[in-house]
């Protein structure tokens, strides 16, 4: 159908960003926005506070 994955923007969460950049935790090479990107952040990772 011609679909493609959009890169995940994980720059607001340093731990998730590091996991995306690591070959050990991202062996499928899912696309992500590099931390050095100048593009505006598309959203923050929401973590509910209890």
C-alpha positions as CSV (number, residue, x, y, z in Angstrom):
1,X,0.0,0.0,0.0
2,X,3.0,2.3,0.1
3,X,2.9,3.1,3.8
4,X,6.0,4.1,5.6
5,X,7.0,4.5,9.2
6,X,7.3,8.0,10.6
7,X,10.5,8.5,12.7
8,X,9.8,8.6,16.4
9,X,10.7,11.9,18.1
10,X,12.1,10.8,21.4
11,X,14.3,13.9,22.1
12,X,12.3,14.9,25.1
13,X,13.2,11.7,26.9
14,X,17.0,11.1,27.1
15,X,16.6,7.4,28.1
16,X,14.3,6.5,25.2
17,X,16.5,8.5,22.8
18,X,19.5,6.5,23.9
19,X,17.6,3.2,23.5
20,X,16.6,4.2,19.9
21,X,20.2,5.0,19.1
22,X,21.6,1.8,20.5
23,X,21.9,-1.2,18.1
24,X,21.4,-3.5,21.1
25,X,17.9,-2.1,22.0
26,X,16.9,-1.2,18.4
27,X,18.1,-4.1,16.3
28,X,15.3,-3.6,13.8
29,X,16.6,-0.1,13.1
30,X,13.2,1.6,13.7
31,X,13.4,5.2,12.4
32,X,13.9,8.0,15.0
33,X,14.7,11.7,15.0
34,X,18.4,12.2,15.8
35,X,19.2,14.2,19.0
36,X,21.2,16.7,16.9
37,X,18.1,17.5,14.7
38,X,17.1,21.1,14.5
39,X,13.5,20.2,13.7
40,X,10.9,21.4,16.2
41,X,9.9,18.7,18.7
42,X,6.7,17.0,17.6
43,X,5.6,16.1,21.1
44,X,6.8,15.2,24.5
45,X,6.7,11.7,26.0
46,X,3.8,11.7,28.5
47,X,4.5,10.2,31.9
48,X,1.6,10.4,34.3
49,X,2.4,11.5,37.8
50,X,0.7,9.7,40.7
